[in-house]
Amino acid sequence: MSQHEVDIQKTFGALLVGGFIAATFSGVTTVQACIYSKLFPTDHPFLKFLVLLIWSFDTLHTFFVGATIWDYLIAHFGEAAWIDYISTHLALTIAFTAMLTLVVHFFFIYRIHRLSMSNWFLTIPLSALACARVGFAFLTTSKMIDLRSFKGFVENYTWSFTTGLSISSLVDLLITACLCYLLMRSQKHATKLNHVLDKLMLYTFENCALTTVITIATLICWLVMHHNLIFMGLHFIICKFYANSLLATLNQRKGLQNYRAPDNVVSLPVFAKQSVWSMASKLKIHVEKATHTHTDDRTMADSQASFVPSVSGKN
């Protein structure tokens, strides 16, 4: 990236706008974390640690985004040489995005593991891809810090950043496909609970689609316009979408708990002490026997069916 060819609006302007949007979604992440702590105070300690970890990574990422904007727009304002310079803070945003992405990917991969009844043929390849994505992100970060030049990085390590984003998009698509397939397969065994499973599939698609779209958009901008920083402004936002997708998945349990079918025959158990990833691992239908009540000279038959999804899984 030559300082004589640069477009300020598409470089520093893109970083500024991306930073503003990232900070906004970081606030949403904090709200989601607070909602979680209010709704599920008795949740498993591991889930509480997971939420704290996600919030911590997101907060640190926001700090480095802010520090990046300070470096370019305040500390070195007007210095033409900084147009092509890669600051350490900017490089570290890529590493923290990768670490948070890994945690979220493992969370959803574990859900697949439980829903598929411990199918290692699904989860091992997904886990390997998720780890590979982080490896390329760390390589990108280290080379950016070593080279300190966008031009030098584009000329020598375009493949590193491209591969990392490509793998991340692929993992998102595979996780979405696996979860939707496993939930659809469960429908065959629980017809009366199909509307609940449909709701779960919709949540899954919405959560994973957002992260996939923003990652692919970043990849496209990087490949088509690596001479500016629009791709980096979008990359700032990726971390926020992943954080919110996990927290939204945890918090939506409350909505599913209170969800009722039109005929009011479905009730969901309280999920506060249960893991969200095992929410649909096993669905059991308990049908109460018909009870008969005698009133005066006639008999009234009262048949009642209670469909309760029982969440269970191997510990």
Buried (B, 14 or more C-beta within 10 A) or exposed (E): BEBEEBBEEBBBBBBBBBBEBBBEBBEBBBEBBEBBEEBBEEBBEEBBEBBEBBBEBBBBBBBBBBBBBBBBBEEBEEEEEBBBBBBBBBBBBBBBBBBBBBBBBBBBBBBBBBBBEEBEEBBEEBBEBBEBBBBBBBBBBBBBBEBBBBBBBBEEBEEBBBBBBBBBBBBBBBBBEBBBBBBEEBBEEBEBBBBBBEBBBEBBBEBBBBBBEBBBBBBBBBBEBBBBBBBBBBBBBBBBBBBBBBBBBBBBBBEBBEBEBEEEEBBBBEBBEBBBBBBBBBBEBEEEEEEEEEEEEEEEEEEEEEBBBEBEBEE
